[in-house]
Amino acid sequence: MKLDERHLMQLAAVVKAGGVTEGAALLGMAQPAVSRTLSMLGKRLGEPLFIKGRRPLQPTPFGLSLAEHGLVMLAASRKASDLVDSFRVGRSGTVRVGGTPFFMDALIAQLCAEFQQTHPDVRIDQSYGYFPDLRAALKADQIDIAICPIDILDEGSGLEFQQILPGRNVIACRSTHPLLLKRRPQPSHLLEYPWIAPPPGSPLLADLRALLLSFGATELKIRYSGGSLMGVINYLKAADALTVMPHSVVFAQRKEKAITALPITIPHPERALAILKRTDAPRSPAVDHFAGFIRTGFESLRHLIKRHEEAVIWGQ
């Protein structure tokens, strides 16, 4: 015999609440409708569901067994309703975010953890890539947003971007590097030391080549290349090598006091760190909340960096 799940849920609500009126209120239904359902269900089954004359209503052993199945469905229905409500206001869901390795490891990962302190039911799936790969992933609906440095978007690209940090590179070194003892390091001094090359495909690699050529280097004196952010930092800590990094990435390591930036101004890249989305992507409240949280986090970071720069004398 096939039973209507809704009838079992109504039976469960009445048993749980101890009365038809109370059970109907629990379900948001009218009392007469629930009474008719229980009467029809009892006649169809040929067995009483409640003991006659008992107040509050007391189910028979058979009625209680059926109600237990209905309680499972009622709980599942409640969870589903809560999930829908939570999703609609951005308290649950999944955020698929891709980004360039150095920025993701140095800055975004921590912001993800901070975001989930207020959104614990939002899952974040993170992936790595540079602009060409991230653009392809967005268009293929493999990620919801990308966080990466970009130069300029072609008109009609189908993507929208929001700048969160202007481009700014620095020369990074260990905090006890000999060049930090010089009052005004010159380009010729920089060429006396080996360099670390950023990972292949990184915009920083092109920046490094252009920088060294502008210093008059005829060949690149690369000692180490292809490392992750942690690999590059650990190498810098143990050697007198130099590398090019975004200022924000170096700034994020300031509390560790292991690496720092040489106080020398170098050309700024014509790009900015931005949040990218597809213009035709369906709206996801959790994704919107996450993107807003990232924008707010970087706004605070910009102010901290500005205050830090005002306390440092940058050479020419």
C-alpha positions in Angstrom: 0.0 0.0 0.0 1.4 3.3 -1.1 1.0 6.1 1.4 1.1 9.8 0.8 4.2 11.3 2.5 2.2 14.5 3.3 -0.3 12.5 5.3 2.5 10.9 7.3 4.0 14.3 8.0 0.6 15.6 9.2 0.2 12.6 11.5 3.7 13.2 12.9 3.0 16.9 13.5 -0.2 16.1 15.5 1.7 13.4 17.5 4.5 15.8 18.2 2.3 18.8 19.1 -0.2 16.7 21.1 -3.3 18.0 19.3 -4.8 18.5 15.9 -5.0 22.3 16.3 -1.5 22.5 17.5 -0.2 20.1 14.8 -2.0 22.1 12.1 -0.4 25.3 13.4 3.0 23.6 13.3 2.5 22.9 9.6 0.9 26.2 8.8 -2.3 24.4 7.8 -6.0 24.8 8.7 -7.2 22.5 11.5 -10.2 21.0 9.6 -7.9 20.0 6.7 -5.6 18.0 9.1 -8.6 16.4 10.8 -9.9 15.2 7.5 -6.5 13.8 6.5 -6.2 11.8 9.8 -9.8 10.5 9.5 -9.3 9.4 5.9 -5.9 7.8 6.7 -7.3 5.8 9.6 -10.2 4.5 7.5 -7.9 3.6 4.7 -5.6 1.7 7.0 -8.4 0.0 8.9 -6.6 0.7 12.2 -7.1 3.5 14.8 -4.3 6.0 14.9 -5.2 7.5 18.3 -6.6 6.1 21.5 -10.2 7.2 21.9 -11.1 9.6 24.7 -7.5 10.5 25.6 -6.6 14.2 25.9 -4.1 15.3 24.9 -4.2 13.0 21.9 -2.3 9.7 22.5 -1.3 7.7 19.5 -1.8 3.9 19.3 1.3 1.8 19.0 0.5 1.5 15.3 -0.1 5.3 14.9 3.2 6.0 16.8 5.1 3.8 14.4 3.7 5.5 11.4 4.3 8.9 13.0 8.0 8.1 13.5 8.4 7.7 9.8 6.6 11.0 9.3 8.9 12.7 11.8 11.9 11.8 9.7 10.3 13.4 6.7 9.1 16.4 8.7 12.7 17.0 10.0 14.0 16.6 6.4 11.5 19.1 5.1 12.4 21.5 7.8 16.1 21.2 7.0 15.4 21.7 3.3 13.3 24.8 4.1 16.1 26.2 6.3 18.6 25.5 3.6 16.6 27.3 1.0 16.1 30.3 3.3 19.8 30.3 4.2 20.9 30.1 0.6 18.6 33.0 -0.4 20.2 35.3 2.1 23.8 34.1 1.4 24.4 32.2 4.6 25.0 28.9 2.8 26.1 27.7 -0.6 29.4 27.2 -2.4 31.9 29.8 -3.6 34.3 28.7 -6.3 37.2 31.2 -6.4 40.3 31.0 -8.6 43.3 33.3 -8.3 47.0 33.8 -8.9 49.1 31.8 -6.4 51.0 34.5 -4.6 47.9 36.7 -3.9 45.8 33.7 -3.0 48.3 32.3 -0.5 49.4 35.6 1.0 46.1 37.5 1.2 43.0 35.6 0.1 43.3 32.5 2.1 43.2 34.4 5.4 40.2 36.4 4.2 38.4 33.2 3.3 38.9 32.0 6.9 37.7 35.4 8.3 34.6 35.3 6.0 33.6 31.8 7.3 33.6 33.0 10.8 30.3 34.8 10.0 29.3 32.4 7.2 30.3 28.9 8.6 27.9 27.1 6.2 29.4 28.6 3.1 31.9 26.2 1.4 34.9 27.8 -0.4 36.6 25.8 -3.3 39.8 27.5 -4.2 41.9 26.9 -7.3 45.0 28.5 -8.8 45.7 30.1 -12.2 46.8 33.1 -14.1 44.6 35.4 -16.1 44.2 33.3 -19.4 43.4 30.2 -17.4 41.1 32.0 -15.0 39.2 33.7 -17.9 38.7 30.3 -19.5 37.5 28.8 -16.2 35.0 31.7 -15.7 33.6 31.2 -19.2 33.3 27.5 -18.7 31.4 28.0 -15.4 34.2 26.2 -13.5 34.6 29.1 -11.0 32.3 31.8 -9.9 34.9 34.6 -9.4 38.6 35.2 -10.2 41.0 37.3 -8.2 44.0 38.2 -10.3 46.1 41.1 -11.7 44.8 42.3 -15.1 45.9 45.0 -17.6 42.7 45.8 -19.5 39.7 43.9 -20.5 38.6 43.7 -24.2 35.3 45.2 -24.9 32.7 42.5 -25.3 34.7 40.0 -23.2 31.6 39.0 -21.3 33.5 39.7 -18.0 33.1 42.5 -15.5 35.8 43.5 -13.1 36.1 45.5 -9.9 39.5 46.8 -8.9 40.5 46.1 -5.4 44.2 47.1 -5.3 46.4 49.2 -7.7 49.4 47.5 -9.1 52.6 48.1 -7.1 55.8 46.0 -7.2 58.7 46.1 -4.9 62.1 44.4 -4.6 61.9 41.8 -1.8 64.8 40.5 0.2 65.5 39.0 3.6 65.2 41.5 6.6 69.0 41.3 7.2 70.0 41.8 3.6 73.3 43.8 3.2 71.6 46.2 0.8 69.4 47.4 3.7 72.6 48.9 5.2 73.1 51.2 2.2 71.4 54.6 2.5 70.4 54.7 -1.2 70.8 51.4 -3.0 71.6 52.0 -6.7 70.7 49.7 -9.7 74.3 48.7 -10.0 74.2 47.4 -6.4 71.1 45.3 -7.2 72.9 43.5 -10.1 75.6 42.3 -7.7 73.1 39.8 -6.2 71.4 36.7 -7.6 67.6 36.8 -8.3 64.6 34.6 -7.8 62.3 34.2 -10.8 58.6 34.1 -10.2 56.7 31.0 -11.4 56.3 30.6 -15.2 53.2 32.3 -16.5 53.2 34.9 -13.7 53.0 38.6 -14.8 55.8 39.1 -12.3 58.2 37.2 -14.5 57.7 39.8 -17.3 58.1 42.6 -14.7 61.3 41.1 -13.5 62.8 40.8 -17.0 61.8 44.4 -17.8 63.2 45.7 -14.5 66.6 44.0 -14.8 66.9 45.2 -18.4 66.1 48.7 -17.3 69.0 48.4 -14.8 71.3 47.6 -17.7 71.6 43.9 -17.1 72.8 42.0 -20.2 71.7 38.7 -18.8 69.4 37.5 -16.0 71.3 36.2 -13.0 68.6 33.7 -11.9 69.6 31.5 -9.0 66.2 30.0 -8.2 62.8 29.8 -10.0 59.4 28.3 -10.1 58.8 28.1 -6.3 55.6 28.6 -4.4 55.2 31.7 -2.3 56.3 29.8 0.8 59.2 28.3 -1.2 60.3 31.8 -2.4 60.1 33.2 1.2 62.1 30.3 2.7 64.7 30.8 0.0 64.9 34.5 0.6 65.3 34.0 4.3 68.4 31.8 3.8 70.1 33.7 1.0 71.1 37.2 -0.2 68.9 36.8 -3.3 66.4 39.4 -4.5 63.0 39.1 -6.3 60.1 41.2 -7.5 56.9 40.8 -5.6 53.6 42.7 -5.2 54.0 45.2 -2.4 50.8 43.8 -0.7 52.3 40.3 -0.6 55.4 41.5 1.1 53.4 43.7 3.4 51.3 40.7 4.4 54.5 39.0 5.8 55.5 42.0 7.9 54.6 40.4 11.3 57.0 37.5 10.6 59.8 40.0 10.1 61.6 37.5 7.8 61.4 39.4 4.5 61.0 43.1 3.6 61.1 45.5 0.7 64.1 47.5 -0.3 63.3 51.2 0.0 63.8 51.9 -3.7 61.1 52.9 -6.1 60.7 50.8 -9.2 58.3 51.2 -12.1 54.7 50.3 -11.4 53.1 47.7 -13.7 50.1 49.0 -15.7 47.7 46.6 -14.1 45.6 46.2 -11.0 44.4 43.4 -8.8 40.7 42.8 -9.6 37.7 40.6 -8.9 36.4 39.2 -12.2 32.9 37.8 -12.8 30.9 36.7 -15.9 28.4 39.4 -16.8 25.8 36.8 -17.5 26.5 34.6 -14.5 23.4 33.7 -12.3 23.3 35.7 -9.1 24.4 33.7 -6.1 23.9 35.4 -2.7 26.9 33.6 -1.1 29.2 34.6 -4.0 28.0 38.2 -3.7 28.6 38.3 0.0 32.1 36.8 -0.4 33.0 39.3 -3.1 31.8 42.1 -0.9 33.9 40.8 2.0 37.0 40.6 -0.2 36.5 44.2 -1.4 36.1 45.5 2.2 39.2 43.5 3.3 41.3 45.1 0.6 40.0 48.5 1.3 41.3 48.1 4.9 44.6 46.7 3.5 45.0 49.8 1.2 44.8 52.1 4.3 47.3 50.0 6.2 49.7 50.0 3.3 49.4 53.7 2.9 50.2 54.4 6.6 53.2 52.0 6.4 54.5 53.8 3.3 54.3 57.1 5.0 56.6 55.8 7.7 59.2 54.5 5.2 61.6 56.7 3.1 61.6 55.4 -0.4 64.7 56.1 -2.5 64.7 56.9 -6.2 
